Amino acid sequence: MHRKLKKIAILLLIITTNFWIYTSLQIKRVTKRRILYNPMECRFIKDYIISPSERFCQKSPFIIIIVTSYVGDFELRNVFRRVMPREKLESMHAARIFLLAEIPPNEKNITQSLIEEENKKFHDILQGAFTESYRNLTIKHLMGLQWVTTKCPNASYILKVDDDTVFRFERILSILLRNIDDEDFLMGYMLNNTEPKRDNTNKWYVSLEEYPNKEYPTCVRLVLRNYPYSSSKTNK
């Protein structure tokens, strides 16, 4: 009998290699659970236009893949589905959802009915009640994290990727199947001693009103050593 799972972490991996999944991998269950964060009291994150059914996490997936996707990127999502079909993911105790937002007012080639039809066919869309924009990506990320930690509390890991990301899922699983004793496991790039971008023409511009400090907080302790594809970097 499994104890409550305690390890939940975010994996932020962008790796330029080929897609391939080995169906012979045997998933070793993690036996402890830890809540990732306290759900934010934010209407935009809590309100969903479309969400996966309650059966999404019935099979207690080992890892949930959350994929940020522009609402109109049908083809990119379909490439993901063809390369990593749901049946293959289920055989590896994995599941996937695509994170979308509302159609922008100036978008003429997308309709909400098309998004709803897509979800009826694939049942893998989580659409939030906020407008698609680059500045709203943070809200989209938090929406995905909150939904997974609320609806799939028995998942051991969360892997966050973009819909145009190419990665080796079997390599990620091989890392996770090692004995990782740290319950606060987070894999990705560390951005310590990073200053906010104050130039309003910069893609990552942050105003003083949004964040008044000179540097972002130091990253929490990360388990990065001995794992390929991970490093400590600072934005340039």
C-alpha positions in Angstrom: 0.0 0.0 0.0 1.4 3.3 -1.1 2.0 6.0 1.5 1.0 9.6 0.5 3.5 10.9 -2.0 5.7 13.7 -0.8 7.9 14.6 -3.7 6.3 17.2 -6.0 8.6 19.4 -8.0 8.8 21.5 -11.1 11.1 20.4 -13.9 12.0 23.2 -16.3 13.9 21.5 -19.1 14.4 22.8 -22.6 16.6 20.3 -24.5 17.3 20.3 -28.2 17.3 16.6 -29.0 15.0 14.0 -30.6 11.7 12.9 -29.3 11.6 9.2 -28.4 9.9 7.2 -25.7 11.0 3.8 -24.6 7.9 1.8 -23.7 9.8 -0.8 -21.7 10.6 1.6 -18.8 9.2 0.4 -15.5 8.1 3.3 -13.3 9.2 3.1 -9.7 6.6 4.6 -7.5 7.6 7.4 -5.1 6.1 7.0 -1.7 5.9 10.4 -0.2 3.9 13.5 -1.0 4.5 17.2 -0.5 2.2 20.1 -1.5 4.0 22.3 -4.0 2.7 25.7 -2.9 -0.4 27.3 -1.4 -3.0 28.1 -4.1 -3.1 31.8 -4.8 -6.4 33.6 -4.3 -6.5 34.9 -7.8 -9.6 34.8 -10.0 -7.7 34.5 -13.2 -5.9 31.3 -12.0 -9.0 29.8 -10.3 -11.5 30.3 -13.2 -11.3 27.8 -16.0 -13.1 28.0 -19.4 -12.2 24.4 -20.2 -10.6 21.9 -17.9 -9.8 18.1 -18.1 -12.4 15.7 -16.6 -12.2 14.4 -13.1 -11.0 11.1 -14.5 -7.7 12.6 -15.8 -5.8 11.5 -12.7 -7.6 8.3 -12.0 -4.6 6.2 -12.9 -2.3 8.2 -10.5 0.3 9.3 -13.0 3.9 9.4 -11.9 4.6 12.6 -13.8 2.4 15.3 -15.3 3.6 17.2 -18.3 2.2 20.7 -18.5 2.6 22.3 -21.9 2.2 26.1 -22.4 0.6 26.7 -25.8 -0.8 29.7 -27.6 -4.5 29.2 -28.1 -4.2 29.2 -31.9 -1.3 26.7 -32.2 -3.4 23.7 -33.2 -0.7 22.2 -35.3 2.0 22.3 -32.6 -0.3 20.6 -30.1 -1.1 17.9 -32.7 2.6 17.3 -33.3 3.0 16.8 -29.6 0.1 14.3 -29.6 1.4 12.4 -32.6 4.9 12.0 -31.2 3.8 11.3 -27.6 0.3 9.7 -27.9 -1.8 9.4 -24.7 -1.6 5.6 -24.8 2.2 5.8 -24.8 2.2 8.3 -21.9 -0.2 6.1 -19.9 2.1 3.1 -20.4 4.8 5.1 -18.7 2.6 6.4 -15.9 2.6 9.9 -17.4 -0.1 12.4 -18.4 -0.2 15.7 -20.3 -2.3 18.8 -20.4 -2.0 21.9 -22.6 -2.3 25.3 -21.0 -4.3 27.9 -23.0 -5.9 31.2 -22.3 -8.7 33.2 -23.9 -8.5 34.2 -27.6 -7.2 37.7 -28.0 -9.7 40.3 -29.3 -7.6 40.9 -32.5 -7.3 37.2 -33.4 -9.6 36.6 -36.4 -8.6 33.0 -37.3 -9.6 31.2 -34.1 -12.9 30.6 -32.5 -13.8 29.2 -29.1 -15.9 26.5 -30.7 -12.7 25.1 -32.4 -11.0 25.0 -29.1 -13.9 23.2 -27.5 -14.1 20.7 -30.4 -10.3 20.0 -29.9 -10.9 19.3 -26.3 -13.8 17.0 -26.9 -11.6 15.0 -29.2 -8.4 14.9 -27.0 -9.6 15.8 -23.4 -6.3 17.4 -22.6 -6.9 21.2 -22.5 -6.9 23.5 -19.5 -8.0 27.0 -20.6 -7.9 29.9 -18.2 -10.2 33.0 -18.0 -7.5 35.5 -19.0 -6.3 36.8 -22.3 -3.4 35.2 -24.2 -0.4 37.4 -24.1 3.3 37.1 -23.3 2.9 39.1 -20.1 0.3 36.7 -18.9 2.6 33.6 -19.2 3.2 33.8 -15.4 -0.5 33.5 -14.8 -0.7 30.5 -17.2 2.2 28.8 -15.4 0.6 29.2 -12.0 -2.7 28.1 -13.4 -1.2 24.8 -14.5 0.7 24.2 -11.3 -2.4 24.9 -9.2 -4.6 22.6 -11.3 -2.1 19.7 -11.1 -1.4 20.0 -7.4 -5.2 20.3 -6.7 -6.5 17.7 -9.1 -3.6 15.2 -9.2 -2.1 15.3 -5.7 -0.6 11.8 -6.1 1.6 12.8 -8.9 5.3 12.7 -8.0 6.7 15.2 -10.5 5.6 18.0 -12.8 7.5 18.7 -16.1 6.8 22.1 -17.7 7.6 22.6 -21.3 6.6 24.8 -24.3 4.6 23.4 -27.2 7.6 24.0 -29.5 10.1 22.2 -27.2 12.0 19.1 -28.3 13.1 16.8 -25.5 14.1 13.3 -24.7 11.4 12.1 -22.3 13.1 8.8 -21.6 16.2 10.6 -20.5 14.2 12.7 -18.1 12.5 9.6 -16.7 15.9 7.8 -16.3 17.0 10.7 -14.1 13.8 10.7 -12.0 14.0 7.0 -11.4 17.3 7.3 -9.6 17.1 7.6 -5.8 16.5 11.3 -5.3 16.4 11.8 -1.5 15.8 15.6 -1.6 12.1 16.3 -1.2 12.5 19.8 -2.6 13.8 18.6 -5.9 13.8 21.2 -8.7 15.7 20.8 -12.0 16.4 23.7 -14.3 18.4 26.9 -14.7 19.3 28.9 -11.7 19.1 32.6 -12.1 20.8 33.9 -9.0 21.9 37.6 -8.7 19.6 38.5 -11.6 18.5 42.1 -12.0 15.1 43.0 -13.4 15.1 44.4 -17.0 14.1 48.1 -16.6 14.2 49.0 -20.3 10.5 49.0 -21.4 11.5 47.9 -24.9 12.9 44.7 -23.5 10.9 41.5 -23.8 11.4 40.8 -20.1 10.7 44.4 -18.9 9.6 44.7 -15.3 8.5 48.0 -14.0 9.4 49.3 -10.5 5.7 49.1 -9.6 5.7 45.4 -10.4 9.0 44.7 -8.6 10.9 47.5 -6.8 14.0 45.6 -5.7 17.3 45.7 -7.5 17.7 41.9 -7.7 15.4 38.9 -7.8 15.5 36.6 -4.7 18.1 33.9 -4.6 16.9 30.6 -5.9 15.9 28.0 -3.5 18.4 25.2 -3.0 18.3 23.0 -6.1 19.5 19.5 -6.7 21.4 20.0 -9.9 24.8 18.3 -9.5 25.4 15.0 -11.4 22.4 15.7 -13.7 23.2 16.5 -17.4 21.3 19.3 -19.1 21.3 21.4 -15.9 23.5 24.4 -15.1 23.7 27.6 -13.2 23.3 30.7 -15.5 22.4 34.3 -15.3 20.3 36.1 -17.9 22.3 38.2 -20.3 
